[in-house]
């Protein structure tokens, strides 16, 4: 392992420790950590041959594929930055995102290569089909430091046009540390990814933290309840992340509860989680806990201990081990039970928005990330989400928060 290896080049580290252990699995088969390391070098060489240099963006328009991860590690080895695109966007939105990213190369899978080649590309950018297993070759490694961008993820949130959130190596590493410590992840754990890899949830809730600790990641192209149930059983999945509607669909699919007995933890994020669903999972012996996070601060900002998932249903828990949180209420710290804006600080916070200094300055003030989320904190330090600041409405002189109504 090169001593300059990026903090989040987990392929390189675990190829040295446990080369034969399973890192990835998917439709194309099983990848050991040695396989992952070789593939990452292959992608780094392939990018170098196409003139991709340090700090260049490498855009990706593709459905989920295990190759996402060796491509990410290959970009890190070139000092380039992976920018996965949302393939669900309408063409004008895709064009706007491409103009913002200004990639040196646009990679696409077989289903999207024709679309990629038809798009108006920035000067110097070419559209290429994503190779399956590029050969290793000569390339000059150019890994960046802790503040070097590791990913650019596009997030529109509640504010309309997409913004390009720049996630440094440091942020992804500390999100992994927080996640591993809070959920006690080990190399024996295995997760299943079926949410799209252009979102932080698929990349950073469990996948990258598990690769950080030598665990395994199974990648599905998309969500299919029957295939998920089969994979939990056949692949030995131990920890699972999903959004509420997916977890509801799984619960309603025959055979899920039998397969779910193998899960030690289910995490939910992306939307409010109904207490009734937590109770239903608990009744079948499956721990389901609500999480909370955002692209800009890692998807794992709070931690609700599994043994309190039911007793404190509706809470997102306390801040992660290496995260600070406070609630701003008109310039002062909110009292217990008082609604205010959630502010976060720590090594898990992003660098800012690409080419958008105004949005960056509005988001990060006095060292704190202003999330725009409205929360409360009880006497024990457990947080609950009340809604988004822009969502609040007034009825009869009272502030009403849609998340609380739901």
ABEGO torsion letter per residue (X at the ends): XBAABBAABAAAAAAAABAABBABBBAAEBBBAAAAAAAAAAAAAAAAAAGBBBGBBBBBBBBBBAAAAAAAAAAAAAGBBBBBBBAABBAAAAAAAAAAAGBABBBBBAAAAAAAAABBBBBGBBBBBBBABBBBBBBBBBBBBAABBABBBBBAEAAEBBBBBBBBAAAAAAAAAAAAAAAGBBAABBBBBABBAABAAAAAAAAAAAAAAGBBBBBBABBBAAAAAAAAAAAGBABBBBBAAAAAAAAABBGAAAAAAABABBBBBGBBBBAAAAAAAAAAGBBBBBBBBBAAAEABABBBBAAAAAAABGBAEBBBABBBBBBBBGGBBBBBGBBBBBBBBEAABBAEBBGBAAAAAAABBGGBBBAGBBBBBBAAGBBBBAEBAAABBBBGGBBBBAAAAX
